[in-house]
Amino acid sequence: MTPKEQRPTAPEPGLSKQKVVAEAIKIADREGVDGLSMRRLAGALGAGAMSLYHYVASKEDLLDAMIDVVFGEIEAPPEGTDWRSAMRHRSLSARQVLAHHPWAIALMDSRTTPGPTHLHHRESMAACLRTAGFTVLMTTHASWLLDSYVYGFALQEAAVPFADSDELTATIEDVYLPQLPPESFPYLNESATELAAMDYNPKDEFTFGLDLILGALESLRCDGPADRPEIHANNPSA
């Protein structure tokens, strides 16, 4: 029998879907999604494994709920400000949240049944770009580009073997430079030597790249806000 076919037992006293999802996120934060199972989650909650199906239908349903929580932690583009500042703010927030939940990076856009918080976040991004004058297609381009940059940087940042500029400088001097004799690698040796001397921190690259992207997108939007899509009160799908 698959989990979807199994019947949940009665709810556990003191448990709720919110608590189940919160504990699942804690496990994923420590061990990654591969370390998360319904049995592992039940043990952490002190509950029977079958009782969890009273709150989530399956592990996929659990993952949907977890990603919805992650989207809820990301600040949406603030209203009442220009689109570049708003999307910059949102991108900085997304990077910070994904640093706390690196397991979520690969799952952010993989869910075919996104939760309400996820959808409202996407709606706020689209509204920010559309009202700034981007066409529907350019709004799509901009959203994909910004998210690809944020997710890619967050993934790369999670893998670097140093925490700050001091650790990087020590790594350059002790590990990298001995492997980069100037007679064989003059440009790499030059870069490593200069970066170590200037207390370089690769984490600062995020805002450099983000501002380049936002500046390039500015030239691709139309003047003035785009027309607001018509809302059909009696038939939302029309």
N, C-alpha and C positions, 0 to 999 in steps of 0.2 A: 504493500500500500504506500502511495506517495503521501507527503504531508497534506496535500490538498484533499486527499480522499479520507484522511483520518479525522475522526470526530474529536473536537476539543473537549477536554474535561471541564468541570466547573471552574469558574474564575478563582484565582488564589486571593485570599484576604490581603488587602494592602497593595495589590498590584493594579496597574493600569497600563494602557497602551503607551502612555507618555513615559512611564518608568521603564517599561520593557525596551522602548526605543533608546532612551537615554543610556541604559546599561549597555546596550549593543554598541552604541557609539563609543563608550569608554573602552570596551574590549577592542574595537577596531582601531582606536587611537593608539592602543598599546601594542597590538599584535597584527594589525592589518585585517582586511576582510577574510583572508585565508584562515585566520585564527578564530573566526566567528562561526559558530554552528548553533543550532537551536538547543542542542544538549549542553554545550558550553555556556550558553546564555542562561539556560534554566538553572544550571549549577550556581552561577554567579548571583542569581536572584533568589536562590534557595527555594525554587519552585519545581514542580514536576514538568518534564519536557512537554507533555501533551497539553498542559494548561496554557502554554504560550499561544497555542492556536486559537484560544479564545480572543486574543488581542490582535494577532497577525495571521493571515491565512497561510503564509509560506515564507521562506527566506526571501524570495523576491519581493514580496509585499513588505517585509521588514526593511529591505534595502531601499525601497521607494520611500518609506517613512523616514529613514535615516537621512537620505539625501534631501528630503523636504526640510528637515531640521537644519541641515547645513546651509541651504539656501536662505533660511530664515535668519541665520547669523550674519549673512552678507548684507551690508547696507545697500538699499536700492538707490538709484540715482536721485539725489535730493531735488525736490521741486523748487521753483523760484530762483534758479540759478542758470547760467549758460550751460549748454550741453557739454562743452569740453570739461568744465569744472565738475559737472555732475557725473560724467562717465569716468573721469579720472578718480573721483572719490569712490565710486563703486568698484573700480578695478583695484585700487589700493586695499579696500576692504576685503575683496575676494581673495587677494593674495595672502592677506593676514589670516583669514579663516582657513584657507587651504594649508597653510603652514601648521595649523593645529590639527587638521584632519587630512593628512596626505593620502590616506586610503581612498578618499572621496574623489580625487582628481580624475581617475579613469572612469568614474561612474556618473559624473555630473550631467553629461548629455547622453547617457546610454539608456535612460529609463523611458519605456514606451507608455507608462502610466504615471506621469508626473503628478505630484501632489499639489494641493491648492497654493501653498506658499511658493513653490517652484514656479507655477504658472503666473501668479501675481508678480513675482520678481521679473519674469520675462516680459510681462505686459508693461511694467514700469520702464524697462530698458527700451522697448519698442516705442512707447509713448514719448520718451525723452528724445529719441532720435528723429521720430516722425515730426514732432512739433517743432524741431529745430530746422526742418527743411529737407531732410533726407527722404529720398523716394523709398518705396517699399523694398526695391531690390538693393539699394544702397544701405538701407537699414539692416538688411540681412547680411550684406557683406561686412558692415561695420561690427555687427554683433559677433559674427564668426571670427573675424580678425582679432578683436579684443579678447574674446574668450580663449582663442588658440594661444595668444601671447601669454595671458595670465596663467592658464593651465600648464603650458610648456615651461614657463619660468618657475612656477611652483614645483613642478616635477624635478627640474634640474636643481633647484635650490635645496630640495629635500635630499639630494644625493651627494652634494659637495662634502668633502671630508674635513671641513673646518667650519667653525661657528662664527668667527669674526675676523677683522683685519689682522689682529695680533697672531692668531693661529695661522692665517694664510701666510703672513710674512715669515713665520717660523718654518712653515712647510716649504715655501719657496727656497729659503736659505739652506735647509737641512736635506730636503728631498729632491726638489726639482733642479736647482742649479748644478748639483754634481752630475746630473744626467744631461746637462746642456753645455758642453764645452764650446766656447765661442768660435773656435776654428771650424767646428762642424755645424753649429746651429747659431750663427751670429745674430739673427733677428729674434729668435726665441730667448736667447741669453740676454740680449738687450732689453726685451720686454720684461722678463722676470726680474732682472736687476733693478730696473726703474720702478716697477710696480711695488717691489719690496721696500724701496727707499721712500716711496710716497705714501705708505700706509694705505694702500688700495684695498677697497672692500667691494667684492663683486655684487653684493646685495644692492649697491647703489645703481647698478645697471638697470634695475627694473624701471625706475622713473625716467631714466634717459630714453629707453626704448619706448615706454608708454607715451611720452610727450612727442616723440617722433611720429608715432602712429596717429595720435590725435591731431597733430598738425597736418599730416597728409590727408586725413579724412575731411578736415575743414574745407579743403579746396574742392571737395566732391559733393558738397551739399548745395541745395538751391537757396536762393535768397528768400527769406521769409518762411514762416511756418507752413508745413504741409496741411492739406485739408484733413479735418478730423473724419474718421470713418463713420458712416451713417450707422446709428444704433437702432435696431428694430425691436422695440419694446415687446411686441406681441409675438415675435418670431426671431429669437436671437440667432438662429442658424441661417436666416434668409440672407 
